[in-house]
Each structure stands twice: as structure tokens, then as C-alpha cells.
């Protein structure tokens, strides 16, 4: 991997002193809002990183949370019932999840929702992002800031996304400058996704949320934004690649239900006095997750067509 990762604004040719490289034993966390949370349903971005270093044991956790922001508002955990109260800040909960996984690398994707506030809300967004990075940096993790992706114009009756995309461009550029300021890696998906998906047709189901096809191109855009050359990877057969992707999707599904159970209010929340004795069952997901990860380790190395069957 001789190509250097571009950091900051790609147009300015800013480069990191070393390329981003996932090391043996790395523990990678994905943070962000809906774009990140929905990525686990398809597995393409994790597949791209897994197969780039098939000889290295790298594990991943998707901590995306729909509508999340740099303040962690969507993760806030509170409530009261009879004599029981609970109030856990969203940022506190986010950082606790990152720490629990003992992450070494964080891919963070924010700004898509904040961009609705336009230029007037940009400084508040950046202050919040800097504060979040202050907390993450205390753990010594390597950090990659991902820009938001552009919205897709689908024509009537869907709204014209040109104005919102101008805001997204503004925020993407600001995130690039923030990455340069903090000496973190930067992946400009706002610019790379349209290039990666040129003439690919529709990528979203509503102009905002990517389809499975859209995420496959987002994975290619991520690699391009990180300056990774496809020739650096030994390709898998289509069959093996799809089998591996399905294992990743299942592993992420199991993890999602272990750290975000639907009845969390009763298991670990302010009504845990009712069903908290069942919270121990969440630990039963761990061997299932590890089993999937063992299968991923076995399958991530290129095989012949016969071996993949």
C-alpha cells in the first residue's frame, strides 16, 4: 500500500504522513446516524475493509444510531416510574459503548442531519464535533472522519435536493478542515460516491437512504476516498464474497440485538426492577457473535472456486 491517505480537503492535496492501515488485532467501531446504522443491513463497507487485509484479525462493531448527532441526543437514556429514575446522557452512553469494545479505530460519520441548519448552525456543529473528538482521543484511538453522502435527485414527486446538497457540501468541507486540524484521516464520501457510482443508476429508495446497491458503491467510494488501490487486494470469487457478506450481516444483527434489545427499558433501564433478572440473557449473544467472527476469519482469505462451495 504505497498510496497515501488523503486527509483534509482532497482538492487541496493534503496528505497524512502515513496511510491508514488496519493492523492485526484492531477493533474498529462505526459511529454515526442513519447512514451508519443501516450499513449493517448490507455489510458492504465492512466487507471491503475485511477483505483488504485477509491475513489480519480485525473485528468490527456497528454503533450507528438513527438520527444520531455529535451530541448523542438520540442515545439519551432516561425515564422515571414510581420510585425509579434514570438519566444517562447520550454522549456518555456512546462513549461507554466505544470503551466497552476497547476500540482502536473509529470511523465517524456525522453532519447529514446538522446540514439542515445551513451555515447558521455550522459552528455549533463543529463545537460539538470537537468536543466528541476530545473524548474519543483520550482513548488513543485512530480516527477517520467521514463526510455525509450527497442526496439523490429522483424527480417529482420527490423534492429537489440541490439546496440541501449545497449545505452538505458546506459541512463536508468543514469536516475535512476539522480532520486536518485534528490530524485525523478524512474520507470525502460527498465527492467520491458520485464518482464511484457514475452511470450506476438509482442508489437510494427515497433520495436519502441508500439501497443495498447504494451501499455497495459507498464501499467503493470509501476505499477511493482513503486512497486505496483495488490492485492491492487479492480478489475473492463472487460466491465467496457473497458468503462472507452474509456472515458479516448476521454477526452485526446479533450484536445489534445484544446491545440494543427492544425491551432495554425493562432489562437495564428505569423499569429494570420488573425484568432486570433477564438481562443476563444478553450475554448469550456473545458466543453466537464469536462463532460468526470465527467463520468470517475462515472465509475472508481468497479461495479457489471449488474451495468456496
Phi, psi and omega in degrees: 000089182268346183284131179278144176289129176284133181233143184082211181280122182299324182297337181270357176068025180285135183231145174286156180292334177222149178287152172292130179218126177282129186260160176301127182093355179297147178236110192255131177245137171260125178241147176151195184263224188297321179304316181285314182300316182288340180299330183290344179285345186236329171078004188291320183290319177293324177301317181298317181286325181295318185277349179287328178233069187294343180270002184246139180274097180241129179247153187229147171224131177266112178252023178296149181217119184309134179067013179295154176224181185292348178265353179072024186301321183291342183266357183303140190231106184207166176158169177212144178209122185053241184262009183254130177228154178208136178212101180243123181295148181298317179297319179299319181292318178302310183294326178295321178293320178296316181292323181297328179276350182057050185295145174248339180224136178235126169259116184245131181230103180226163175117341183297316179280321182299331182299341177299335180279354178065200184296331182295331184261000187296316184294322177295320177299315181293323176299316179295321180293317178300320179296317177298317179294325175305314182292317181293322183294334178300333180276357177073021181281152168277137190237135174242121176266124178258134175286162170296160174270156178288157172276155187252129176278115181255359181082174181301144007272006179287149181289155174289126185266006185301315181295317180294324179294330175295320176296319179296324177296318179300314182289323178298316178296321179293322178294323176299318178294323178297319178299318178295317181299320184265359181060046175250163177286154181223131176242112184272081180290336180300321181266327186282328182297312177300325178291317181293329185253024181304128179063022182273349183087196186293134182246347181237163176264350182211014183091346185240308188264127182290144170278179175303317178300318179299319179291330177296323177284329176296324177296317178295322179294321179299314180296319179295320181294331179273002176076020182273134181268134181298333180291346179284349185252136172278118189290149172265156172294158180301323181293314180295321179298318180291321176299318180294318179299319180295323176296319179296316179299316181292319177300316180294325178296316179297317180294319180304315183285341178278326182257349176225059179296147183297330181258035184300328179302324182273333183276317186224002185262206187283357174243026182294343178295344180274314184228013183301337179293345179268357183298332180299339180293339178297331179292341180290346175287332188302311178296330178291320178294316180296324177298317177297320181293326175295319178295321178297316179299322181288329189262347188285344179273137182303139178232166172288166180301320181294319181294332184283346183286000000 
